Every structure is written in C-alpha cells, then in structure tokens.
Amino acid sequence: MKGSNALIGIINFITFLISIPILAGGIWLSNKANTDCLRFLQWPIIVIGVSLMVLSLMGFAGACYRLSWLLWLYLFALFFVVVALIGFIIFAFAVTDKGEGQPVVSRAFLEYRLSDYAGWLRDRVSDPQYWAKISSCLRDARACRNMARYVPADGVPGLRVPESADMFYRRNLSPIQVQTT
C-alpha cells in the first residue's frame, strides 16, 4: 500500500505543479485581456486551474497523510471531472457531427454549409447577436488575414495585382476561410 500512496502523491504533486501556470495564465489573461474573446477565456482557464489545484492537493494530502476519507473524496471528485469531460466531448461531436465539407467542381477546397450542422450550433451561428461576437473573435484572431494574395503583374516589374479567381479556387482554404468567401 505504501507504493501506491507514493505513486498517487507523486502524480498529484506533478499535477499541482502543472496547475500553477494554468492558473497564472488565467490571472494574466484577466489583467491583460483587451478583446471580448480573451475576456471570455479567462474564467474557464481560471476555473480549470483552481479545480486542478484543489484536486491535486486533495490527492496529494490524502496519499501522503494516508487519509482514506480524503482519498475517497478525491476519487469521487475526479470521477465527476471525468464524466463532465466525456459529456463535453460527446456534446462537441454531436453539434459538429454532420459538418463535413462537400467537394465542389473546379475548387481545391471543400465547401461547408451551415445547414449541415446540428440545430444548436446552427442557431447560435445564425443568431445576429452571437454572430457579432463570433465575427469579432475571428477578426481579432486574424483568421482570414491570408485571404487576399497579390501576384506580379504581367510585363510590369514591381507591380502586384490581386490573384485571379481561378488561382483563388485552386488554393487550400480552412473551413473558416471558406465560410467567408
């Protein structure tokens, strides 16, 4: 039994050390966030950091001081965290399941349609209030900064002109870039 408690203690000490930069990142984000997207991320990161820290301290203290009640509490809390993560993964797959790109003649990229996605996600994206936030985040992240490309003009050195439609359609674009075209 000593070996398993030592292993649990070591694993939880390492987890505690990992939680410190996560929590620090959330706190830093709360002080330095200058966009709505970054402000949105600060609380989930802080909650994840604090939860990881508390769980690891419970496991570490329970293992080091051989407190079986604390280890049982740690086990139940860890079980609920794992169930919540599995639930989130299932939810993410459920709302994005049908969102596969469709091939289009004479285009190198796949075309994505909002109607292919689950109702919840489709309703969120098509709602003007949510779309304003989403598009603001896309602009802040510069998701489409490489959309416009310029090529040298024929016969005029130093002059660059926008690429032709044929050149554009031969490019490999991300799903976000396809939606904005």
OpenMM code with the backbone's topology and positions (N, CA, C; nanometers):
from openmm import Vec3, app, unit

residues = "MET LYS GLY SER ASN ALA LEU ILE GLY ILE ILE ASN PHE ILE THR PHE LEU ILE SER ILE PRO ILE LEU ALA GLY GLY ILE TRP LEU SER ASN LYS ALA ASN THR ASP CYS LEU ARG PHE LEU GLN TRP PRO ILE ILE VAL ILE GLY VAL SER LEU MET VAL LEU SER LEU MET GLY PHE ALA GLY ALA CYS TYR ARG LEU SER TRP LEU LEU TRP LEU TYR LEU PHE ALA LEU PHE PHE VAL VAL VAL ALA LEU ILE GLY PHE ILE ILE PHE ALA PHE ALA VAL THR ASP LYS GLY GLU GLY GLN PRO VAL VAL SER ARG ALA PHE LEU GLU TYR ARG LEU SER ASP TYR ALA GLY TRP LEU ARG ASP ARG VAL SER ASP PRO GLN TYR TRP ALA LYS ILE SER SER CYS LEU ARG ASP ALA ARG ALA CYS ARG ASN MET ALA ARG TYR VAL PRO ALA ASP GLY VAL PRO GLY LEU ARG VAL PRO GLU SER ALA ASP MET PHE TYR ARG ARG ASN LEU SER PRO ILE GLN VAL GLN THR THR".split()
positions = [
    Vec3(0.0814, -0.1202, 0.0000),
    Vec3(0.0000, 0.0000, 0.0000),
    Vec3(0.0857, 0.1265, 0.0000),
    Vec3(0.2047, 0.1210, 0.0577),
    Vec3(0.2918, 0.2383, 0.0612),
    Vec3(0.3307, 0.2829, -0.0792),
    Vec3(0.3573, 0.1858, -0.1671),
    Vec3(0.3981, 0.2189, -0.3035),
    Vec3(0.2891, 0.2897, -0.3806),
    Vec3(0.1637, 0.2450, -0.3647),
    Vec3(0.0549, 0.3095, -0.4383),
    Vec3(0.0294, 0.4496, -0.3852),
    Vec3(0.0386, 0.4686, -0.2539),
    Vec3(0.0214, 0.6032, -0.1980),
    Vec3(0.1321, 0.6961, -0.2452),
    Vec3(0.2539, 0.6444, -0.2530),
    Vec3(0.3650, 0.7264, -0.3014),
    Vec3(0.3431, 0.7655, -0.4471),
    Vec3(0.2964, 0.6708, -0.5286),
    Vec3(0.2700, 0.6993, -0.6694),
    Vec3(0.1590, 0.8037, -0.6838),
    Vec3(0.0512, 0.7882, -0.6060),
    Vec3(-0.0586, 0.8859, -0.6098),
    Vec3(-0.0077, 1.0232, -0.5656),
    Vec3(0.0757, 1.0259, -0.4626),
    Vec3(0.1319, 1.1522, -0.4153),
    Vec3(0.2186, 1.2190, -0.5202),
    Vec3(0.3047, 1.1419, -0.5870),
    Vec3(0.3935, 1.1979, -0.6896),
    Vec3(0.3128, 1.2515, -0.8073),
    Vec3(0.2169, 1.1724, -0.8539),
    Vec3(0.1334, 1.2154, -0.9674),
    Vec3(0.0579, 1.3434, -0.9336),
    Vec3(0.0039, 1.3505, -0.8126),
    Vec3(-0.0717, 1.4699, -0.7746),
    Vec3(0.0183, 1.5896, -0.7496),
    Vec3(0.1407, 1.5669, -0.7055),
    Vec3(0.2345, 1.6786, -0.6911),
    Vec3(0.2687, 1.7367, -0.8283),
    Vec3(0.2915, 1.6489, -0.9259),
    Vec3(0.3192, 1.6946, -1.0627),
    Vec3(0.1979, 1.7698, -1.1188),
    Vec3(0.0781, 1.7166, -1.0924),
    Vec3(-0.0444, 1.7833, -1.1379),
    Vec3(-0.0588, 1.9200, -1.0723),
    Vec3(-0.0237, 1.9288, -0.9454),
    Vec3(-0.0272, 2.0576, -0.8761),
    Vec3(0.0673, 2.1573, -0.9432),
    Vec3(0.1873, 2.1115, -0.9759),
    Vec3(0.2830, 2.1997, -1.0432),
    Vec3(0.2316, 2.2447, -1.1796),
    Vec3(0.1614, 2.1568, -1.2511),
    Vec3(0.1037, 2.1920, -1.3814),
    Vec3(-0.0090, 2.2941, -1.3655),
    Vec3(-0.0832, 2.2846, -1.2546),
    Vec3(-0.1964, 2.3759, -1.2348),
    Vec3(-0.1509, 2.5195, -1.2096),
    Vec3(-0.0302, 2.5373, -1.1602),
    Vec3(0.0185, 2.6727, -1.1298),
    Vec3(0.0275, 2.7599, -1.2553),
    Vec3(0.0948, 2.7147, -1.3643),
    Vec3(0.0965, 2.8010, -1.4833),
    Vec3(-0.0412, 2.8172, -1.5487),
    Vec3(-0.1278, 2.7170, -1.5354),
    Vec3(-0.2635, 2.7314, -1.5916),
    Vec3(-0.3366, 2.8426, -1.5187),
    Vec3(-0.3327, 2.8398, -1.3861),
    Vec3(-0.3977, 2.9437, -1.3071),
    Vec3(-0.3323, 3.0797, -1.3305),
    Vec3(-0.2009, 3.0822, -1.3384),
    Vec3(-0.1302, 3.2086, -1.3655),
    Vec3(-0.1686, 3.2637, -1.5021),
    Vec3(-0.1837, 3.1754, -1.6007),
    Vec3(-0.2265, 3.2198, -1.7336),
    Vec3(-0.3657, 3.2803, -1.7312),
    Vec3(-0.4570, 3.2205, -1.6553),
    Vec3(-0.5916, 3.2764, -1.6425),
    Vec3(-0.5915, 3.4111, -1.5738),
    Vec3(-0.5101, 3.4236, -1.4691),
    Vec3(-0.5000, 3.5518, -1.3982),
    Vec3(-0.4355, 3.6573, -1.4881),
    Vec3(-0.3311, 3.6183, -1.5600),
    Vec3(-0.2671, 3.7117, -1.6530),
    Vec3(-0.3664, 3.7576, -1.7586),
    Vec3(-0.4465, 3.6624, -1.8091),
    Vec3(-0.5458, 3.6957, -1.9104),
    Vec3(-0.6499, 3.7927, -1.8554),
    Vec3(-0.6870, 3.7769, -1.7282),
    Vec3(-0.7866, 3.8677, -1.6705),
    Vec3(-0.7325, 4.0101, -1.6587),
    Vec3(-0.6014, 4.0231, -1.6461),
    Vec3(-0.5417, 4.1571, -1.6372),
    Vec3(-0.5075, 4.2169, -1.7724),
    Vec3(-0.4733, 4.1330, -1.8698),
    Vec3(-0.4237, 4.1817, -1.9988),
    Vec3(-0.5227, 4.1664, -2.1136),
    Vec3(-0.6377, 4.1054, -2.0894),
    Vec3(-0.7335, 4.0808, -2.1976),
    Vec3(-0.7850, 4.2131, -2.2526),
    Vec3(-0.7720, 4.2301, -2.3845),
    Vec3(-0.8186, 4.3536, -2.4465),
    Vec3(-0.9264, 4.3280, -2.5514),
    Vec3(-0.9678, 4.2031, -2.5667),
    Vec3(-1.0762, 4.1711, -2.6593),
    Vec3(-1.1799, 4.0860, -2.5878),
    Vec3(-1.2997, 4.0807, -2.6434),
    Vec3(-1.4057, 4.0003, -2.5835),
    Vec3(-1.3703, 3.8518, -2.5818),
    Vec3(-1.2996, 3.8050, -2.6834),
    Vec3(-1.2625, 3.6633, -2.6900),
    Vec3(-1.1691, 3.6260, -2.5760),
    Vec3(-1.0710, 3.7102, -2.5516),
    Vec3(-0.9780, 3.6818, -2.4429),
    Vec3(-1.0466, 3.6934, -2.3074),
    Vec3(-1.1358, 3.7896, -2.2929),
    Vec3(-1.2101, 3.8023, -2.1668),
    Vec3(-1.2995, 3.6812, -2.1448),
    Vec3(-1.3525, 3.6252, -2.2525),
    Vec3(-1.4367, 3.5055, -2.2416),
    Vec3(-1.3541, 3.3856, -2.1929),
    Vec3(-1.2306, 3.3771, -2.2349),
    Vec3(-1.1458, 3.2632, -2.1991),
    Vec3(-1.0901, 3.2693, -2.0574),
    Vec3(-1.0821, 3.3871, -1.9983),
    Vec3(-1.0152, 3.3989, -1.8694),
    Vec3(-1.0810, 3.3144, -1.7602),
    Vec3(-1.2140, 3.3143, -1.7513),
    Vec3(-1.2798, 3.2413, -1.6423),
    Vec3(-1.2733, 3.0905, -1.6588),
    Vec3(-1.2937, 3.0365, -1.7775),
    Vec3(-1.2750, 2.8905, -1.7885),
    Vec3(-1.1327, 2.8470, -1.7535),
    Vec3(-1.0332, 2.9257, -1.7917),
    Vec3(-0.8950, 2.8894, -1.7608),
    Vec3(-0.8703, 2.8984, -1.6103),
    Vec3(-0.9220, 3.0009, -1.5457),
    Vec3(-0.9062, 3.0133, -1.4007),
    Vec3(-0.9766, 2.8985, -1.3289),
    Vec3(-1.0983, 2.8654, -1.3713),
    Vec3(-1.1726, 2.7557, -1.3080),
    Vec3(-1.0993, 2.6229, -1.3265),
    Vec3(-1.0466, 2.5979, -1.4457),
    Vec3(-0.9716, 2.4745, -1.4696),
    Vec3(-0.8464, 2.4713, -1.3819),
    Vec3(-0.7751, 2.5816, -1.3721),
    Vec3(-0.6547, 2.5879, -1.2899),
    Vec3(-0.6836, 2.5645, -1.1429),
    Vec3(-0.7868, 2.6305, -1.0890),
    Vec3(-0.8223, 2.6143, -0.9479),
    Vec3(-0.8709, 2.4715, -0.9212),
    Vec3(-0.9545, 2.4193, -1.0114),
    Vec3(-1.0053, 2.2823, -0.9932),
    Vec3(-0.8917, 2.1819, -0.9932),
    Vec3(-0.8015, 2.1960, -1.0869),
    Vec3(-0.6864, 2.1059, -1.0940),
    Vec3(-0.6002, 2.1181, -0.9683),
    Vec3(-0.5829, 2.2395, -0.9194),
    Vec3(-0.5023, 2.2613, -0.7999),
    Vec3(-0.5678, 2.1976, -0.6773),
    Vec3(-0.6976, 2.2201, -0.6593),
    Vec3(-0.7683, 2.1648, -0.5434),
    Vec3(-0.7692, 2.0122, -0.5499),
    Vec3(-0.7982, 1.9573, -0.6660),
    Vec3(-0.7996, 1.8107, -0.6803),
    Vec3(-0.6625, 1.7506, -0.6525),
    Vec3(-0.5586, 1.8120, -0.7056),
    Vec3(-0.4256, 1.7569, -0.6840),
    Vec3(-0.3836, 1.7692, -0.5375),
    Vec3(-0.4216, 1.8775, -0.4716),
    Vec3(-0.3907, 1.8901, -0.3289),
    Vec3(-0.4666, 1.7865, -0.2457),
    Vec3(-0.5916, 1.7595, -0.2838),
    Vec3(-0.6678, 1.6551, -0.2142),
    Vec3(-0.5995, 1.5198, -0.2287),
    Vec3(-0.5629, 1.4859, -0.3507),
    Vec3(-0.4967, 1.3573, -0.3741),
    Vec3(-0.3612, 1.3499, -0.3071),
    Vec3(-0.2850, 1.4582, -0.3114),
    Vec3(-0.1520, 1.4604, -0.2501),
    Vec3(-0.1617, 1.4468, -0.0986),
    Vec3(-0.2505, 1.5262, -0.0369),
    Vec3(-0.2662, 1.5198, 0.1088),
    Vec3(-0.3214, 1.3843, 0.1520),
    Vec3(-0.4181, 1.3323, 0.0796),
    Vec3(-0.4743, 1.2021, 0.1142),
    Vec3(-0.3724, 1.0904, 0.1043),
    Vec3(-0.2860, 1.0974, 0.0030),
    Vec3(-0.1844, 0.9936, -0.0153),
    Vec3(-0.0715, 1.0073, 0.0864),
    Vec3(-0.0267, 1.1284, 0.1091),
    Vec3(0.0872, 1.1488, 0.1998),
    Vec3(0.0502, 1.1239, 0.3464),
    Vec3(-0.0677, 1.1659, 0.3868),
    Vec3(-0.1083, 1.1505, 0.5268),
    Vec3(-0.1973, 1.0283, 0.5480),
    Vec3(-0.2140, 0.9499, 0.4433),
    Vec3(-0.2933, 0.8259, 0.4485),
    Vec3(-0.4336, 0.8497, 0.5065),
    Vec3(-0.4977, 0.9509, 0.4525),
    Vec3(-0.6349, 0.9841, 0.4921),
    Vec3(-0.7298, 0.9222, 0.3904),
    Vec3(-0.7845, 0.8078, 0.4267),
    Vec3(-0.8680, 0.7361, 0.3301),
    Vec3(-0.9934, 0.8147, 0.2940),
    Vec3(-1.0525, 0.8905, 0.3888),
    Vec3(-1.1723, 0.9676, 0.3573),
    Vec3(-1.1417, 1.0753, 0.2531),
    Vec3(-1.0219, 1.1352, 0.2605),
    Vec3(-0.9838, 1.2369, 0.1632),
    Vec3(-0.9562, 1.1741, 0.0267),
    Vec3(-0.8988, 1.0547, 0.0273),
    Vec3(-0.8771, 0.9847, -0.0992),
    Vec3(-1.0094, 0.9445, -0.1634),
    Vec3(-1.1087, 0.9069, -0.0817),
    Vec3(-1.2413, 0.8746, -0.1366),
    Vec3(-1.3068, 1.0003, -0.1947),
    Vec3(-1.2945, 1.1105, -0.1241),
    Vec3(-1.3485, 1.2376, -0.1745),
    Vec3(-1.2792, 1.2765, -0.3045),
    Vec3(-1.1478, 1.2590, -0.3075),
    Vec3(-1.0682, 1.2854, -0.4275),
    Vec3(-1.1149, 1.1964, -0.5424),
    Vec3(-1.1379, 1.0710, -0.5136),
    Vec3(-1.1830, 0.9767, -0.6164),
    Vec3(-1.3185, 1.0165, -0.6733),
    Vec3(-1.4133, 1.0531, -0.5868),
    Vec3(-1.5452, 1.0952, -0.6349),
    Vec3(-1.5366, 1.2247, -0.7160),
    Vec3(-1.4573, 1.3196, -0.6694),
    Vec3(-1.4426, 1.4455, -0.7429),
    Vec3(-1.3786, 1.4196, -0.8789),
    Vec3(-1.2781, 1.3348, -0.8816),
    Vec3(-1.2119, 1.3014, -1.0077),
    Vec3(-1.3086, 1.2302, -1.1023),
    Vec3(-1.3939, 1.1451, -1.0469),
    Vec3(-1.4950, 1.0769, -1.1275),
    Vec3(-1.5876, 1.1780, -1.1941),
    Vec3(-1.6335, 1.2770, -1.1202),
    Vec3(-1.7234, 1.3776, -1.1773),
    Vec3(-1.6540, 1.4644, -1.2814),
    Vec3(-1.5260, 1.4913, -1.2618),
    Vec3(-1.4499, 1.5666, -1.3620),
    Vec3(-1.4402, 1.4859, -1.4910),
    Vec3(-1.4108, 1.3572, -1.4791),
    Vec3(-1.4002, 1.2719, -1.5979),
    Vec3(-1.5359, 1.2606, -1.6683),
    Vec3(-1.6430, 1.2461, -1.5928),
    Vec3(-1.7772, 1.2389, -1.6523),
    Vec3(-1.8105, 1.3704, -1.7234),
    Vec3(-1.7752, 1.4833, -1.6637),
    Vec3(-1.8007, 1.6134, -1.7278),
    Vec3(-1.7213, 1.6264, -1.8573),
    Vec3(-1.5954, 1.5829, -1.8577),
    Vec3(-1.5147, 1.5892, -1.9804),
    Vec3(-1.5721, 1.4989, -2.0889),
    Vec3(-1.6141, 1.3796, -2.0526),
    Vec3(-1.6756, 1.2894, -2.1507),
    Vec3(-1.8041, 1.3511, -2.2052),
    Vec3(-1.8838, 1.4116, -2.1161),
    Vec3(-2.0061, 1.4797, -2.1601),
    Vec3(-1.9764, 1.5926, -2.2568),
    Vec3(-1.8723, 1.6706, -2.2292),
    Vec3(-1.8343, 1.7799, -2.3184),
    Vec3(-1.7903, 1.7262, -2.4541),
    Vec3(-1.7125, 1.6188, -2.4549),
    Vec3(-1.6663, 1.5597, -2.5808),
    Vec3(-1.7848, 1.5085, -2.6624),
    Vec3(-1.8776, 1.4412, -2.5969),
    Vec3(-1.9965, 1.3919, -2.6673),
    Vec3(-2.0770, 1.5086, -2.7233),
    Vec3(-2.0927, 1.6150, -2.6451),
    Vec3(-2.1646, 1.7333, -2.6923),
    Vec3(-2.0956, 1.7944, -2.8136),
    Vec3(-1.9632, 1.8073, -2.8076),
    Vec3(-1.8887, 1.8670, -2.9188),
    Vec3(-1.9038, 1.7840, -3.0453),
    Vec3(-1.8975, 1.6531, -3.0335),
    Vec3(-1.9162, 1.5678, -3.1508),
    Vec3(-2.0601, 1.5743, -3.2023),
    Vec3(-2.1560, 1.5843, -3.1114),
    Vec3(-2.2967, 1.5868, -3.1527),
    Vec3(-2.3301, 1.7121, -3.2321),
    Vec3(-2.2767, 1.8282, -3.1924),
    Vec3(-2.3124, 1.9517, -3.2621),
    Vec3(-2.2318, 1.9736, -3.3893),
    Vec3(-2.1201, 1.9032, -3.4065),
    Vec3(-2.0384, 1.9225, -3.5265),
    Vec3(-2.0349, 1.7985, -3.6147),
    Vec3(-2.1129, 1.6979, -3.5826),
    Vec3(-2.1045, 1.5682, -3.6497),
    Vec3(-2.1248, 1.5747, -3.8004),
    Vec3(-2.2255, 1.6441, -3.8439),
    Vec3(-2.2587, 1.6443, -3.9875),
    Vec3(-2.1862, 1.7534, -4.0651),
    Vec3(-2.0989, 1.8262, -3.9995),
    Vec3(-2.0324, 1.9387, -4.0626),
    Vec3(-1.9135, 1.8982, -4.1475),
    Vec3(-1.9379, 1.8139, -4.2460),
    Vec3(-1.8313, 1.7726, -4.3362),
    Vec3(-1.8376, 1.8567, -4.4624),
    Vec3(-1.7227, 1.8904, -4.5115),
    Vec3(-1.7182, 1.9686, -4.6341),
    Vec3(-1.7588, 1.8862, -4.7551),
    Vec3(-1.8170, 1.9537, -4.8511),
    Vec3(-1.8602, 1.8894, -4.9747),
    Vec3(-1.7682, 1.9332, -5.0886),
    Vec3(-1.7240, 1.8382, -5.1695),
    Vec3(-1.6401, 1.8777, -5.2838),
    Vec3(-1.7202, 1.9586, -5.3849),
    Vec3(-1.6539, 2.0552, -5.4441),
    Vec3(-1.7165, 2.1408, -5.5448),
    Vec3(-1.6294, 2.1348, -5.6698),
    Vec3(-1.6938, 2.1252, -5.7833),
    Vec3(-1.6213, 2.1177, -5.9099),
    Vec3(-1.5356, 2.2424, -5.9282),
    Vec3(-1.4162, 2.2243, -5.9729),
    Vec3(-1.3176, 2.3281, -6.0055),
    Vec3(-1.2691, 2.4073, -5.8837),
    Vec3(-1.2795, 2.3480, -5.7642),
    Vec3(-1.2270, 2.4134, -5.6445),
    Vec3(-1.1416, 2.3134, -5.5664),
    Vec3(-1.0300, 2.3604, -5.5154),
    Vec3(-0.9407, 2.2735, -5.4391),
    Vec3(-0.9904, 2.2543, -5.2960),
    Vec3(-1.0731, 2.3463, -5.2471),
    Vec3(-1.1206, 2.3368, -5.1090),
    Vec3(-1.2619, 2.2800, -5.1040),
    Vec3(-1.2977, 2.2317, -4.9863),
    Vec3(-1.4329, 2.1804, -4.9645),
    Vec3(-1.5240, 2.2958, -4.9252),
    Vec3(-1.6510, 2.2825, -4.9583),
    Vec3(-1.7470, 2.3852, -4.9217),
    Vec3(-1.8285, 2.3369, -4.8032),
    Vec3(-1.8414, 2.4231, -4.7036),
    Vec3(-1.9146, 2.3902, -4.5817),
    Vec3(-2.0449, 2.4690, -4.5803),
    Vec3(-2.1515, 2.4040, -4.5401),
    Vec3(-2.2823, 2.4698, -4.5327),
    Vec3(-2.3300, 2.4695, -4.3879),
    Vec3(-2.3847, 2.5789, -4.3446),
    Vec3(-2.4347, 2.5894, -4.2087),
    Vec3(-2.5475, 2.4905, -4.1842),
    Vec3(-2.6234, 2.4592, -4.2871),
    Vec3(-2.7351, 2.3655, -4.2721),
    Vec3(-2.6888, 2.2231, -4.2424),
    Vec3(-2.5603, 2.1934, -4.2633),
    Vec3(-2.5086, 2.0601, -4.2336),
    Vec3(-2.4877, 2.0366, -4.0845),
    Vec3(-2.4824, 2.1410, -4.0063),
    Vec3(-2.4523, 2.1278, -3.8643),
    Vec3(-2.5783, 2.1081, -3.7821),
    Vec3(-2.5601, 2.0626, -3.6577),
    Vec3(-2.6719, 2.0383, -3.5668),
    Vec3(-2.7461, 2.1689, -3.5381),
    Vec3(-2.8721, 2.1563, -3.4981),
    Vec3(-2.9580, 2.2717, -3.4758),
    Vec3(-2.9039, 2.3712, -3.3761),
    Vec3(-2.8485, 2.3250, -3.2658),
    Vec3(-2.7978, 2.4160, -3.1632),
    Vec3(-2.6862, 2.5035, -3.2176),
    Vec3(-2.5890, 2.4424, -3.2826),
    Vec3(-2.4769, 2.5183, -3.3376),
    Vec3(-2.5236, 2.6096, -3.4509),
    Vec3(-2.6091, 2.5589, -3.5376),
    Vec3(-2.6618, 2.6382, -3.6486),
    Vec3(-2.7371, 2.7608, -3.5967),
    Vec3(-2.8175, 2.7416, -3.4913),
    Vec3(-2.8929, 2.8533, -3.4350),
    Vec3(-2.8014, 2.9571, -3.3721),
    Vec3(-2.6957, 2.9119, -3.3069),
    Vec3(-2.6005, 3.0042, -3.2448),
    Vec3(-2.5296, 3.0885, -3.3498),
    Vec3(-2.4822, 3.0242, -3.4552),
    Vec3(-2.4057, 3.0955, -3.5571),
    Vec3(-2.4953, 3.1889, -3.6377),
    Vec3(-2.6184, 3.1489, -3.6633),
    Vec3(-2.7064, 3.2333, -3.7451),
    Vec3(-2.7724, 3.3451, -3.6648),
    Vec3(-2.7703, 3.3399, -3.5319),
    Vec3(-2.8264, 3.4463, -3.4486),
    Vec3(-2.7363, 3.5701, -3.4598),
    Vec3(-2.7919, 3.6852, -3.4987),
    Vec3(-2.7093, 3.8053, -3.5173),
    Vec3(-2.6296, 3.8460, -3.3928),
    Vec3(-2.6880, 3.8277, -3.2752),
    Vec3(-2.6182, 3.8644, -3.1519),
    Vec3(-2.4926, 3.7784, -3.1334),
    Vec3(-2.5053, 3.6476, -3.1508),
    Vec3(-2.3899, 3.5595, -3.1365),
    Vec3(-2.2928, 3.5759, -3.2524),
    Vec3(-2.3452, 3.5953, -3.3724),
    Vec3(-2.2570, 3.6107, -3.4880),
    Vec3(-2.1697, 3.7346, -3.4748),
    Vec3(-2.2222, 3.8407, -3.4127),
    Vec3(-2.1405, 3.9610, -3.3921),
    Vec3(-2.0198, 3.9282, -3.3043),
    Vec3(-2.0415, 3.8480, -3.2000),
    Vec3(-1.9305, 3.8081, -3.1122),
    Vec3(-1.8339, 3.7154, -3.1844),
    Vec3(-1.8886, 3.6195, -3.2589),
    Vec3(-1.8046, 3.5228, -3.3307),
    Vec3(-1.7199, 3.5944, -3.4358),
    Vec3(-1.7818, 3.6814, -3.5136),
    Vec3(-1.7062, 3.7512, -3.6186),
    Vec3(-1.6025, 3.8454, -3.5582),
    Vec3(-1.6338, 3.9030, -3.4426),
    Vec3(-1.5357, 3.9864, -3.3741),
    Vec3(-1.4143, 3.9037, -3.3326),
    Vec3(-1.4388, 3.7833, -3.2837),
    Vec3(-1.3276, 3.6949, -3.2451),
    Vec3(-1.2465, 3.6530, -3.3668),
    Vec3(-1.3145, 3.6261, -3.4773),
    Vec3(-1.2428, 3.5893, -3.5993),
    Vec3(-1.1569, 3.7038, -3.6499),
    Vec3(-1.2102, 3.8264, -3.6419),
    Vec3(-1.1307, 3.9435, -3.6821),
    Vec3(-1.0113, 3.9619, -3.5892),
    Vec3(-1.0354, 3.9503, -3.4583),
    Vec3(-0.9260, 3.9669, -3.3621),
    Vec3(-0.8170, 3.8622, -3.3816),
    Vec3(-0.8567, 3.7402, -3.4180),
    Vec3(-0.7602, 3.6315, -3.4395),
    Vec3(-0.6978, 3.6385, -3.5784),
    Vec3(-0.7470, 3.7290, -3.6612),
    Vec3(-0.6984, 3.7444, -3.7989),
    Vec3(-0.7043, 3.6115, -3.8743),
    Vec3(-0.8184, 3.5450, -3.8610),
    Vec3(-0.8367, 3.4131, -3.9227),
    Vec3(-0.8319, 3.4195, -4.0751),
    Vec3(-0.8613, 3.5341, -4.1322),
    Vec3(-0.8659, 3.5454, -4.2786),
    Vec3(-0.7597, 3.6398, -4.3325),
    Vec3(-0.6543, 3.6615, -4.2574),
    Vec3(-0.5538, 3.7602, -4.2997),
    Vec3(-0.4812, 3.7192, -4.4263),
    Vec3(-0.4757, 3.5916, -4.4578),
    Vec3(-0.4055, 3.5453, -4.5782),
    Vec3(-0.4991, 3.5241, -4.6968),
    Vec3(-0.6216, 3.5737, -4.6868),
    Vec3(-0.7175, 3.5523, -4.7956),
    Vec3(-0.6764, 3.6282, -4.9220),
    Vec3(-0.6410, 3.7524, -4.9069),
    Vec3(-0.6050, 3.8325, -5.0236),
    Vec3(-0.4583, 3.8086, -5.0578),
    Vec3(-0.4347, 3.7669, -5.1803),
    Vec3(-0.2978, 3.7469, -5.2270),
    Vec3(-0.2772, 3.8278, -5.3535),
    Vec3(-0.1554, 3.8748, -5.3664),
    Vec3(-0.1202, 3.9551, -5.4834),
    Vec3(-0.0082, 3.8854, -5.5585),
    Vec3(-0.0170, 3.8934, -5.6894),
    Vec3(0.0812, 3.8288, -5.7765),
    Vec3(0.1442, 3.9358, -5.8654),
    Vec3(0.2638, 3.9100, -5.9156),
    Vec3(0.3270, 4.0089, -6.0048),
    Vec3(0.2444, 4.0292, -6.1320),
    Vec3(0.2349, 4.1531, -6.1721),
    Vec3(0.1613, 4.1872, -6.2943),
    Vec3(0.2451, 4.1472, -6.4157),
    Vec3(0.1789, 4.1047, -6.5217),
    Vec3(0.2480, 4.0644, -6.6439),
    Vec3(0.3118, 4.1862, -6.7102),
    Vec3(0.4415, 4.1797, -6.7288),
    Vec3(0.5130, 4.2816, -6.8044),
    Vec3(0.5453, 4.4090, -6.7292),
    Vec3(0.4977, 4.4244, -6.6038),
    Vec3(0.5254, 4.5477, -6.5291),
    Vec3(0.6031, 4.5089, -6.4031),
    Vec3(0.7332, 4.5321, -6.4046),
    Vec3(0.8125, 4.4943, -6.2870),
    Vec3(0.7738, 4.5764, -6.1636),
    Vec3(0.7638, 4.5085, -6.0499),
    Vec3(0.7335, 4.5754, -5.9244),
    Vec3(0.5863, 4.5947, -5.8971),
    Vec3(0.5008, 4.5777, -5.9975),
    Vec3(0.3573, 4.5960, -5.9784),
    Vec3(0.2938, 4.4620, -5.9410),
    Vec3(0.2094, 4.4654, -5.8393),
    Vec3(0.1416, 4.3431, -5.7954),
    Vec3(-0.0085, 4.3658, -5.8034),
    Vec3(-0.0792, 4.2676, -5.8538),
    Vec3(-0.2244, 4.2762, -5.8704),
    Vec3(-0.2900, 4.1611, -5.7951),
    Vec3(-0.4188, 4.1750, -5.7593),
    Vec3(-0.4874, 4.0644, -5.6909),
    Vec3(-0.4882, 3.9396, -5.7791),
    Vec3(-0.4817, 3.8238, -5.7133),
    Vec3(-0.4827, 3.6980, -5.7879),
    Vec3(-0.6164, 3.6789, -5.8586),
    Vec3(-0.6153, 3.5999, -5.9625),
    Vec3(-0.7378, 3.5742, -6.0387),
    Vec3(-0.8279, 3.4784, -5.9612),
    Vec3(-0.9541, 3.4720, -6.0025),
    Vec3(-1.0496, 3.3809, -5.9385),
    Vec3(-1.0044, 3.2363, -5.9545),
    Vec3(-0.9499, 3.2001, -6.0707),
    Vec3(-0.9019, 3.0626, -6.0908),
    Vec3(-0.7909, 3.0275, -5.9926),
    Vec3(-0.7005, 3.1206, -5.9706),
    Vec3(-0.5924, 3.0955, -5.8744),
    Vec3(-0.6482, 3.0808, -5.7333),
    Vec3(-0.7463, 3.1638, -5.7012),
    Vec3(-0.8077, 3.1571, -5.5679),
    Vec3(-0.8754, 3.0220, -5.5456),
    Vec3(-0.9491, 2.9751, -5.6445),
    Vec3(-1.0225, 2.8489, -5.6297),
    Vec3(-0.9310, 2.7270, -5.6243),
    Vec3(-0.8061, 2.7412, -5.6637),
    Vec3(-0.7114, 2.6299, -5.6549),
    Vec3(-0.6404, 2.6243, -5.5206),
    Vec3(-0.6631, 2.7232, -5.4367),
    Vec3(-0.5972, 2.7263, -5.3056),
    Vec3(-0.6675, 2.6350, -5.2064),
    Vec3(-0.5921, 2.5834, -5.1105),
    Vec3(-0.6496, 2.5075, -4.9998),
    Vec3(-0.6841, 2.6052, -4.8882),
    Vec3(-0.8119, 2.6175, -4.8580),
    Vec3(-0.8587, 2.7116, -4.7569),
    Vec3(-0.9107, 2.6357, -4.6355),
    Vec3(-0.9044, 2.6988, -4.5204),
    Vec3(-0.9589, 2.6395, -4.3981),
    Vec3(-1.1117, 2.6532, -4.4022),
    Vec3(-1.1841, 2.5753, -4.3203),
    Vec3(-1.3305, 2.5890, -4.3170),
    Vec3(-1.3771, 2.7300, -4.2823),
    Vec3(-1.3051, 2.8000, -4.1947),
    Vec3(-1.3412, 2.9374, -4.1608),
    Vec3(-1.3253, 3.0280, -4.2834),
    Vec3(-1.2169, 3.0108, -4.3567),
    Vec3(-1.1944, 3.0938, -4.4753),
    Vec3(-1.2964, 3.0638, -4.5841),
    Vec3(-1.3396, 2.9394, -4.5960),
    Vec3(-1.4404, 2.9037, -4.6961),
    Vec3(-1.5719, 2.9714, -4.6640),
    Vec3(-1.6095, 2.9781, -4.5366),
    Vec3(-1.7360, 3.0382, -4.4975),
    Vec3(-1.7391, 3.1875, -4.5264),
    Vec3(-1.6241, 3.2511, -4.5292),
    Vec3(-1.6234, 3.3956, -4.5523),
    Vec3(-1.6206, 3.4310, -4.7001),
    Vec3(-1.6014, 3.3316, -4.7879),
    Vec3(-1.5947, 3.3623, -4.9308),
    Vec3(-1.7328, 3.3790, -4.9890),
] * unit.nanometer
topology = app.Topology()
chain = topology.addChain("A")
for resn in residues:
    res = topology.addResidue(resn, chain)
    for name in ("N", "CA", "C"):
        topology.addAtom(name, app.Element.getBySymbol(name[0]), res)
